[in-house]
């Protein structure tokens, strides 16, 4: 019991301001536990990032595979940065928590991490649920459940960040710009190739070998979910800042914030 008590205690952690449930929905004990085991959370997210890049088609293993396969292989290299959305989000949260533990917390990374955890943590279960029949036709049930649960866990992680971040406006603007640009190239204007969102059921590689088919209304439903989540992430980040200001919990501004 003493170990559990230590892992859920406030000792050594940032203060927990009294904020509304919609910006701080986790119980204090859950928040404390997540922050107390931050290095373990960092390690899990790094593993998740590596798995995510593998999932999208970067295959150093097995050696029998080409190095670049699947969605990466069908996407122009200039646009690869926009393909692995979830792995980039888990990398952001790993960096945010690691920098905090090292005493070098960065508000820009914190904002990007929050947006990524909220947006990808909910968009993936949303599409897995809406298009369940299609996904389950090509995805083993254990993998389907893993993808569903692990992405919901990303959302939970995102709600640790208000304890270590004030979400300054400039940092939120950077996160909006990055995830807004992702929405544009994922669904509306790909710049090179075809839109770059995670492949949905029924999509196939074009005969040219560059780009994929995009079925309607699957494409539009996925796009609507992504845009709504970008907008709600913006609201939640700025609402957190406003509410922290209202309760007197904002840190003094640091250079560059």
C-alpha positions as CSV (number, residue, x, y, z in Angstrom):
1,X,0.0,0.0,0.0
2,X,2.8,2.4,0.8
3,X,4.2,2.1,-2.8
4,X,0.8,2.8,-4.3
5,X,0.4,5.8,-1.9
6,X,3.8,7.1,-3.0
7,X,2.9,6.7,-6.7
8,X,-0.4,8.7,-6.3
9,X,1.0,11.3,-3.9
10,X,1.5,15.0,-4.8
11,X,5.1,15.0,-3.5
12,X,7.5,16.7,-5.9
13,X,4.8,17.4,-8.5
14,X,3.4,20.6,-9.9
15,X,0.4,22.1,-8.1
16,X,-3.0,20.9,-9.2
17,X,-5.2,24.0,-9.7
18,X,-9.0,23.7,-9.3
19,X,-10.0,23.7,-12.9
20,X,-13.3,22.7,-14.6
21,X,-13.8,19.1,-15.4
22,X,-13.7,19.6,-19.1
23,X,-10.1,20.7,-19.0
24,X,-9.0,18.5,-16.1
25,X,-11.2,15.4,-16.2
26,X,-8.8,12.9,-14.6
27,X,-8.9,12.2,-10.8
28,X,-6.0,13.6,-8.9
29,X,-4.6,10.2,-8.1
30,X,-4.5,9.2,-11.8
31,X,-2.8,12.5,-12.7
32,X,-0.3,12.0,-9.9
33,X,0.4,8.4,-10.9
34,X,1.0,9.4,-14.5
35,X,3.4,12.1,-13.5
36,X,5.2,10.0,-10.9
37,X,6.0,7.3,-13.5
38,X,6.7,9.8,-16.2
39,X,9.9,8.1,-17.3
40,X,8.0,4.8,-17.8
41,X,5.4,6.7,-19.8
42,X,8.1,8.2,-21.9
43,X,9.6,4.8,-22.6
44,X,6.2,3.3,-23.6
45,X,5.6,6.2,-26.0
46,X,9.0,5.8,-27.6
47,X,8.2,2.1,-28.2
48,X,4.8,3.1,-29.5
49,X,6.4,5.6,-31.9
50,X,8.7,2.9,-33.2
51,X,5.8,0.6,-33.7
52,X,3.8,3.3,-35.4
53,X,6.5,4.0,-38.0
54,X,6.7,0.2,-38.6
55,X,2.9,0.1,-39.0
56,X,2.9,2.8,-41.7
57,X,5.6,1.0,-43.6
58,X,9.1,1.6,-42.3
59,X,10.4,-2.0,-42.0
60,X,14.0,-2.4,-40.8
61,X,12.6,-5.7,-39.5
62,X,11.9,-8.3,-40.7
63,X,15.0,-8.3,-42.9
64,X,13.0,-10.2,-45.6
65,X,10.9,-7.0,-46.1
66,X,11.9,-4.0,-48.2
67,X,12.8,-1.1,-46.0
68,X,9.9,1.0,-47.2
69,X,6.5,-0.7,-47.8
70,X,2.8,0.0,-47.5
71,X,1.6,3.6,-47.0
72,X,5.1,5.1,-47.0
73,X,5.8,3.3,-50.3
74,X,2.8,4.8,-51.9
75,X,3.5,8.3,-50.7
76,X,6.0,10.7,-52.3
77,X,9.0,11.0,-49.9
78,X,8.5,14.8,-49.7
79,X,5.2,14.1,-47.9
80,X,6.3,11.3,-45.6
81,X,6.3,13.7,-42.6
82,X,2.5,13.9,-42.9
83,X,1.9,10.1,-42.9
84,X,2.7,8.8,-39.4
85,X,0.3,11.1,-37.4
86,X,-0.1,8.9,-34.3
87,X,3.6,8.0,-34.0
88,X,4.5,11.7,-34.2
89,X,1.9,12.4,-31.5
90,X,3.4,9.8,-29.2
91,X,6.8,11.2,-29.9
92,X,5.6,14.7,-28.9
93,X,4.2,13.4,-25.5
94,X,7.4,11.5,-24.8
95,X,9.4,14.7,-25.5
96,X,7.1,16.8,-23.4
97,X,7.3,14.6,-20.3
98,X,11.1,13.9,-20.8
99,X,11.9,17.6,-21.0
100,X,9.8,18.3,-17.9
101,X,11.6,15.6,-15.9
102,X,14.9,17.1,-17.1
103,X,13.8,20.6,-15.9
104,X,13.7,21.9,-19.4
105,X,9.9,21.9,-20.1
106,X,9.1,23.5,-23.5
107,X,5.7,25.0,-24.0
108,X,5.7,24.5,-27.8
109,X,6.3,20.8,-27.4
110,X,3.7,20.6,-24.6
111,X,1.1,22.2,-26.9
112,X,1.9,19.9,-29.8
113,X,1.7,17.0,-27.5
114,X,-1.7,18.0,-26.2
115,X,-3.1,18.5,-29.6
116,X,-1.6,15.2,-30.8
117,X,-2.9,13.2,-27.9
118,X,-6.4,14.6,-28.1
119,X,-6.7,14.5,-31.9
120,X,-5.1,11.2,-32.7
121,X,-6.2,9.6,-29.5
122,X,-9.8,10.1,-30.4
123,X,-9.8,10.2,-34.2
124,X,-8.4,6.6,-34.5
125,X,-11.1,5.1,-32.2
126,X,-13.7,7.2,-34.0
127,X,-12.7,5.8,-37.4
128,X,-12.2,2.3,-36.1
129,X,-15.7,2.4,-34.7
130,X,-17.5,4.0,-37.6
131,X,-15.8,1.7,-40.1
132,X,-15.5,-1.3,-37.9
133,X,-16.7,-3.8,-40.5
134,X,-14.1,-2.7,-43.0
135,X,-11.3,-2.7,-40.5
136,X,-12.2,-6.1,-39.0
137,X,-12.2,-7.6,-42.5
138,X,-8.5,-6.9,-42.9
139,X,-7.3,-6.5,-39.3
140,X,-7.0,-9.2,-36.7
141,X,-9.2,-8.6,-33.6
142,X,-6.3,-8.4,-31.1
143,X,-4.6,-5.7,-33.3
144,X,-7.9,-3.9,-33.7
145,X,-8.5,-3.8,-30.0
146,X,-4.9,-2.8,-29.3
147,X,-5.2,0.1,-31.7
148,X,-8.5,1.2,-30.2
149,X,-7.3,1.0,-26.6
150,X,-3.8,2.4,-27.1
151,X,-5.1,5.5,-28.8
152,X,-7.7,6.1,-26.1
153,X,-4.7,5.9,-23.6
154,X,-3.1,8.7,-25.6
155,X,-6.1,11.0,-24.8
156,X,-5.7,10.2,-21.1
157,X,-2.0,11.2,-21.3
158,X,-2.9,14.5,-22.8
159,X,-4.7,15.5,-19.7
160,X,-1.6,15.3,-17.6
161,X,-0.1,18.2,-19.5
162,X,-2.0,21.1,-17.9
163,X,0.0,20.3,-14.7
164,X,3.2,21.2,-16.5
165,X,2.0,23.7,-19.1
166,X,0.2,27.0,-19.3
167,X,-0.5,26.7,-23.1
168,X,0.7,30.2,-24.0
169,X,-1.0,31.6,-27.1
170,X,2.1,31.4,-29.3
171,X,2.6,27.7,-28.5
172,X,-1.1,27.0,-29.2
173,X,-0.7,28.9,-32.5
174,X,2.2,26.6,-33.5
175,X,0.1,23.5,-32.6
176,X,-2.9,24.8,-34.6
177,X,-0.7,25.6,-37.6
178,X,0.9,22.1,-37.6
179,X,-2.3,20.1,-37.1
180,X,-4.3,22.5,-39.3
181,X,-1.7,21.9,-42.1
182,X,-2.1,18.2,-41.4
183,X,-5.8,18.4,-42.0
184,X,-5.2,20.3,-45.3
185,X,-2.8,17.8,-46.8
186,X,-4.6,14.8,-45.3
187,X,-8.0,15.6,-46.7
188,X,-8.2,18.6,-49.0
189,X,-5.0,19.5,-50.9
190,X,-2.2,16.9,-50.8
191,X,0.5,19.0,-52.6
192,X,2.1,15.8,-53.9
193,X,0.4,12.5,-54.4
194,X,-3.1,12.0,-52.9
195,X,-4.4,12.9,-49.4
196,X,-2.2,11.4,-46.7
197,X,-4.6,10.4,-43.9
198,X,-4.2,6.9,-42.4
199,X,-5.6,4.5,-44.9
200,X,-9.3,3.6,-44.5
201,X,-11.1,0.3,-45.5
202,X,-11.4,-0.1,-49.2
203,X,-8.5,2.2,-50.2
204,X,-6.1,0.8,-52.8
205,X,-2.8,1.8,-54.3
206,X,-3.2,3.7,-57.6
207,X,-1.8,2.0,-60.8
208,X,1.0,4.6,-60.9
209,X,2.2,3.3,-57.5
210,X,2.0,6.8,-56.0
211,X,-1.1,7.7,-54.0
212,X,-4.2,5.9,-53.0
213,X,-7.9,5.8,-53.9
214,X,-10.2,7.8,-51.6
215,X,-13.7,6.5,-51.3
216,X,-16.8,8.7,-50.6
217,X,-18.3,9.1,-48.0
218,X,-15.5,7.4,-46.0
219,X,-13.1,10.2,-46.8
220,X,-15.5,13.0,-45.9
221,X,-16.4,11.3,-42.6
222,X,-12.8,10.9,-41.6
223,X,-12.1,14.5,-42.6
224,X,-15.0,15.8,-40.5
225,X,-13.7,14.0,-37.5
226,X,-10.2,15.3,-37.9
227,X,-11.3,18.9,-38.3
228,X,-13.7,18.8,-35.3
229,X,-10.9,17.4,-33.2
230,X,-8.4,20.1,-34.2
231,X,-11.0,22.8,-33.3
232,X,-11.8,21.2,-30.0
233,X,-8.1,20.8,-29.1
234,X,-7.7,24.5,-29.8
235,X,-10.7,25.3,-27.5
236,X,-9.4,23.1,-24.7
237,X,-5.9,24.4,-24.8
238,X,-7.0,28.0,-24.7
239,X,-9.7,27.3,-22.1
240,X,-7.1,25.7,-19.9
241,X,-5.0,28.9,-20.1
242,X,-8.0,31.1,-19.3
243,X,-9.1,29.0,-16.4
244,X,-5.6,28.8,-14.9
245,X,-5.5,32.6,-15.2
246,X,-8.9,32.9,-13.4
247,X,-7.7,30.8,-10.5
248,X,-4.3,32.5,-10.3
249,X,-2.4,29.4,-11.3
250,X,-0.4,30.8,-14.3
251,X,3.4,30.7,-14.0
252,X,5.4,33.9,-14.7
253,X,6.1,34.1,-18.4
254,X,9.6,32.8,-19.4
255,X,11.7,34.1,-22.2
256,X,10.3,32.9,-25.6
257,X,6.9,32.1,-24.2
